[in-house]
Amino acid sequence: MSKLPEAVPCPDKPLLHLRGGYLCVAAPLEFSEACFFAPAVRALRHIRSNTTLFVVCPVSQVALWQMMPELDGVIAYPDNASAFEIARLIKAEDTNFESSMAWEASNAAKAFKRAGIFQRLGYPAAGLVRYLTDEVDVVPKIGPIEHRVRFYLDLVNRLCDNAYVPEAFRTPALPERAGSLRVILSPDSSYGASHQWPLERFSEAIKVVDARHEGIEWLIMPDVAASASYDKKSLVRCGELLAMLQAASPAASVQMVEAGGLAGSIETLRQGSALLACDGNLAHLAAHLGLPAVVIFGPNEAGWKRPLGKQSVVLREHVACSPCYSSKCALDHRCQTEITVAQVVDKLEDSLDLKLSFW
């Protein structure tokens, strides 16, 4: 007599799935996190091609999401809007949303419940659980540090088991540029002074590259990204770099650009050949656009929060006190000063396809 197969126990919960074809997702509030979330949006579109997909975001992020063809719509709310106001905007759409996703206990997550969305997915983050109908279990992983992009893709992966596809990381095509190379410089950082490479080294690196290669346009732009206005300290620092370059290299084509918020930053970056920047919002925006970039890291952990994509090259010296994540250095700024001009010039020339070696 043949042995009967062992019974498979019934799961405590049904497999995780979207219960409807109309989905809205809350964009993370922090700008870098919004950029890390973008591959999850592309993955959702790839695996759910027939789903109507909207993102709900602060108005300061609108330009970031409007350029993504994977979305069917963007619901923007004032940055200080209440859950009631956001829910009203969601209900005003001519779409009966059946499912939603949220990542933090934001007013958008509260609005999903207030708007009566039937299925509300998310991780059991502090303060968020009470607004969810479907908690996605977090399985602790032991091993090397994982990039933040996985935080968002892992939830999508629970829906389909194939979220990690090339389409998730495919950025829009940049316009072809004729004529001279245009390098955008961002010498400040929205993360604080400890994330900034010394201005003297910025000036020296640009002087070296400009002497080697004719016709490069240099555009200095503050790390504005998600803000509609510039920080005064950012403008001062950019102005100081402009003065240094004009004094050190009078013949160089260099100017300062005040792009005017996120939409202007996107347009300026799209017209560039490469970006040389400190770790900050502008570096993540360049990665979102697929623009080659050399990004100088300091107190942050590159393995956790480096800009996405192979075209984003990170320069970092792992000193004993890093990562400290501090906006102000308590020691001697060694994580920045140990990054040399030669290293930056070498990587910038690689990004521009100017493969020369003079060191």
N, C-alpha and C positions, 0 to 999 in steps of 0.2 A: 504494500500500500504506500503510495507516494506521500511524502511529508507535505503538509499544508504550509504555505508561506506564512511567515509571521505577520500579524496584523500591524498596520501602520497607524500609530496613534493620531487622533484628530488634533490639529493645531488649536491652541487656545484662541487664536484670532485668525480670520481669513487672511490670505496673502494681501500685502499692501497693494492697493490699486486706486486709480482715479475713478470716482463714481459718476463722473459726468464729463461732457465734452467741452464745457466752458470753464476755463481755469484762469484765475488771477493770482499773481505772485507778488509779494511785498519785496521791494528792493531794500537791501540793507542801507542804513542811514549813513554809515561812514563811507566816504568816496572810494577808498581803496577796496573795501569789502564789496561795494557795488560792482567794481571791475572784476573781482574774483568770482562774483556770482554770474557774470555774463556767460561763461561756458555752460553753466547749468541751464540757462535759458535756451541756448543753441541746442543742447542735448534734448531738452524737452520737445523742441520743435522737430528734431530729427526722429525721435521715437514716437511722437504723437502728431503726425503730420496733419490730421484732420481736426485736432483740437483748436478751439478758439482761445488764443493765449494773450492775456493782457498783463502788463506790469503796473503796479501801483507805486508811485515814487514821489519824493519831495520835488517841488517845482525846480529847485536848483540842479536836479539831475536830468531834467527832461531831454536836453540835447544828447545826452549819453544814450538814452534808450530809443529816441526817435530815429536814430541812424541804424537800428537793428532791424533788418527785414524779417527776422524770425517772429517778430511780434505783430499781432493784429491790432494792437492799440496800446496807448499809454494813458493812464489816469494820474494826473498830477495834482498834488495838493500843496497848499502853502506850507512852508517849512515848520510853522508853529501851529498847524491845524489840529483840532481836537479829533478824537475818534468819531464823534457825532458828525462833524463836518466831512470827514473822509468817507464815512458810510453814505452820506447823502450824495457825494460825488459818484460813488460806486453804483448806487441805485439809479442815478440819473442816466447811466449808460444804457443803451438799448440792447442790453445783454443780460440774460438770466444766469449769472455765475453759479455753478454747482459745486466747484471745488476751489480751494485756495491753499497757498503755502506761505508760511511766515517763519522767520529765523530768530527774531528777538521780540521782546515784549514792547513793541512799538505801538503807536496809536493806529497804525495801519492794521496790525494784527487784531487789535480790539475792534476796529471797524469791520473786519470780516465777520465777526460774530454779530455785531450790531446790525449789519446788512442782511443777516439771515442766510449766509452761505452755508449750504447743507454739510459739506465735508471740509474740514479745516485741518490741514496737515502741518506737521512741524516737529522739531526736536523738543524734548521736555526741558527747555531752558528755563532759568529762573524767571518767574513772573509770566511766562508764556503759556504754561500748561492749561490754565483755566480757560483759555480762549480756543483750545484745540478740541477736535473730535477724534482725531487719529494721531496718537503719539508715535513717532518713529524712534525705536530704541537706539541708543548710542552704545556701540560695542567698543570698550576701551582697547586700544592697540598698543602693543609693546614693541618698540623698535625706534628707528630714526625718526626725527621730527618730520611731520607731513605738511605740505603746503596748504594754505587756507582754501585753495580752490577745491580741495577734496571735501571740505566741510559741506559744500553745496552740491557737488556732483554725487556724493555718496547717497544723499537722500533720493535724488533722481534715479540712481542706480538701483535703489530698493524697489522702484516701480517697474524696472525693465531689465535690469542686470546687464545692460550694454550702454551705459551713459558715457563711458570713456571711449569715445569714437573721435576720429580726426575732425569731423564736422563741428564738434563742441569747441574746438580751438581755432577754427578757421575765421580769420579776421577779414573785414571788407577790403577790396582792392584799393590801393592808394592811386591817386591820379598820376599819370606820367608827367614828369617835369623835364622841360627842355632847358638848355643853358647851364648856368653855373650851379655848383653845389650850394645848398643852403643848410647851414647847421644852426639849430636852435639851442640856445644856452639857457639853463635854469640854475643859477648859482645859489638860490635860497631854497628853503624847505619849509613846508607847512607843518612839519613835525618838530621844529625847533632848531636852535642854533647848533646843537651837538650833531645834527645830521648834515651840516654844511662843510664842504671841502673849502680850505682857505682860498680867498679871492686871489691872492698872489699866485697860487698854483694854477688856478683857472686861467689867469692872464698869461702865465708862462707857457702853458700847454697850447693855448690858442696862437700865441706868437710863434711857437715852433711849427705848428701845422700850417699856418698862413705863410711862413717863409718857405716851406717846402712845396706848397701847391698853390698855383695861381687861381684867382677868380672865385674863391670861396666867399659866400655871403654869410655873415654872422648876425643872428638875431637874438637879442637878450630878452627873455620873457619871464616874468615872475611866476612862481608856483601858485597860480590862482585856481585852476581847474574848476572845482565845484562852487566857487564863490562868485558873486556878481560884482564884487569890488575888490580892490587890492589892499593888502596889508601895508601900512606905511613903512614898516621895517623892510619888507620885501622890495618896495620901490627904491628905498635908499640903498640897499645892497646891490641891486641891479644897476643903479646909477653909478655906484662906486666902481663896479666892474667896467662899465662903459668908459668912464674916465681913465681907468688904468689902460685899457686897450687902445684908446685914442692917443694916449701918451707914449705907450710902448711900440705901437705899430700904426703910425699915422696913415700909412697907405692902405690899411685893411678896410674892407667894406663891413662896417659894424654899425648897428643901430639898435635901439631899444623899442620893443613892441608891447603896447598895452592892448592885449587881445580883447578885453571886454567880456569877462565871464567865460563860462564853459563853452558856449557855442563859438565864441571867438577863438578860444584856445584850440578847439577841434579844427577849425578852418586853418589856423596858422600851422598846426602840426601836420595837417594833410598836405600842405604845400612845402614841407621840409624834406630834406634828404636824410637827416639823422638828428638825434637829440643827445646832448651832453648835459646831464642833470644830476643833482643830488637826489638821494632817496626822498621821494615826496609824491604828491598827487599827480603832477605832470608826467612823471615816469610811468605811472599806471595808466594814465590816459593814452600815452604813446603806445603802450603795449596793447591796449584795447583797439587801437587803430592799425596795429601792425607796423608801426614806424620803427626802423632800427634805432637803438638807443644804447648809450653807455651810461650806466647808473652807478654812482659812487655811494656805497653803503658805509654806515658807521655803527651806531648803537643798535640798529635793528638786526633781526635774524633773517638772513637771505633765504635760508631753506624753508622758512615759514611764510615770508611775505615779500619775496622778490617779484618784480613785474613778470608777467606771463610771457611765454614765447621765446623761441631760440634767438629771435632778432634782438632781444633785450639782454645785453651783456652786463653782468654785475661785477664791479670791482670792490673787493673787501679784504681787509687785513684782520684776521681773527686774533685780536689781542686778548690778554688775560682777563680784562674786565668786560669783554663783550660776550653776548649782547646784554646791554643794560636797559635799553629802551627809553632812556631818560632824554628829555628835551634839553637839559642843561648838563654839561660835562662837569663832574666833580673832581676830575683829575687834570690831565694835560692834553686832552683831545687827541690822544695817540691813535685811535682807530681811524682818524682822518689824516693826520700828518704822516702816517706810515705808508699811505698811498702816494706813489711818486708821480711826477709829471711824465716820466718815461712810460709808465704803465698806462696812463690815460691816453697819451698820444698814440701808443701802439694800438689800443682797442678802438679808438676813434677812427684811425686810418683803416683798420679792418672793416668797421661798419660802413665806411664810405667807399670801400673797395680800392683804397689807395695803399696797396701793399708794398710799402717801402720799409727798410730797416736801417736806421741811422745810429742805433744805440750800441 
